[in-house]
Amino acid sequence: MLTEQSIDGYRNRIGVIVNQPNAALPIVVIGAGPIGLAAASHLVARGLEPLVLEAGDGAGSAVREWSHLRLFSTWSEVVDPAAEKLLAPTGWVRPDGAGYPTGSDWVQRYLQPLADALGDRVRFGTRVTGVSRLGRDRVVDADRERQPFTVRILNTDGTEERITARAVVDASGTWSTPGPLGGDGLPALGERTAADRISYRVPDLRDEAQRARYAGKRTAVIGSGASAFTALALLAGLAEDAPDTKAVWVLRRGLSGSTFGGGESDQLPARGALGLAAKAAVDSGHADAVTGFRAVAIETRTGTGSGSGTGTGTDGERLVIVAEDGRRLDPVDEVVVLTGFRPDLSFLAELRLGLDERLQAPVELAPLIDPNVHSCGTVYPHGAGQLAHPEKDVYLVGMKSYGRAPTFLAMTGFEQVRSVAAALAGDHEAAARVELTLPETGVCGGSGLFDEPGAAPAGEDGGCCATTPATLRIGAGAPAGSGGC
């Protein structure tokens, strides 16, 4: 029989701190990406103790996977102010604010040094597998808010731990859960079978194996955002060296004036240039556009089929994508699916979250980021008040807070965690004082080409939104002249 002393000893070994006031417990931050590390920096600035849990083996693990791409935000927009203050005593040199970092630059020159500055407040190789209230599943009301959180983690060596926390800030992002090919949100029939010929990432054509995979091939690119623009432009560039390279751009909607983003009227010039590069790929004949095409199935066919691109897959097999209306694309060799991302909520199942039924974003935030309304990226600033859940002291921040909406910018996330840190510190006035200036027009989120983008001047008209940025304050409503779409 276990004695009370032996039970307490077991609790300590698995990470449960016995009889410790909640205020003395750390605030667990899930994810050591740009927003998670910014959250930790703001918590430290507030005198609170964060514990960052990262599944990867280094800072910015997801960013490392698209290290070959260049952001369309400048350095001045992707360095958090609190993080900069934490880095300053280490001798860190801030990059030129006007430059555009690649994913690799962002990790090596900012994220990893920031994680190093946070020291043992960041743990790598620790995957969060569950979060709950100590001794309470999501059904139990009794004494719920007085209980600390219990965070279950799986270490890379296979051992499990349980960490007790006073609050949880989930900045784990959405990178691990890309959207499927199927137009109904489900994998298309045959999508799993053809998995070895389908990628859900923008190809890195500097890598010889990936370059060989797409050179001289016919590739279907599914998606309508910045990632699809990037893939089309890269494949068009590859076609200059391998003339048989051909892209088929598959859009679920029709072509319109906003299909290629804000163009020269985009206040993020690199983002506008990205859309123009995709348009050039279509205009030059390196890519064909197929519109109103919602995939329902993907079939494997033996033989070279028709269309540009002479390469074939394993044993001469090619892929045919079938639409809901019965249309069939000419056979392709490869498929690149860039249909957005969605949050992984599985490990939060025992928490009481208030999520919008469509976007899977916090219910107060969802109307501000709804892509059915904000197709031009006119997202109003927001903070702890809009990110709160029925479960007190739980916050989803960064890309994860946006659920399935594609309109996220890093500086939006920095403002989120500034507000959340203030709320957790009890400074509710500062938490409510949310101000932010966002560039309008175009499609927010994502990243651009590896090559240094040209300086595309912002136009005075064009695009569906006004080009004058507005500083917004929560509670003030939409400012006059904000130029909704």
Summary of the structure (lengths in Angstrom):
residues: 485
radius of gyration: 23.6
end to end distance: 67.7
largest distance: 77.8
contacts: 1683
relative contact order: 0.14
helix: 31%
strand: 19%
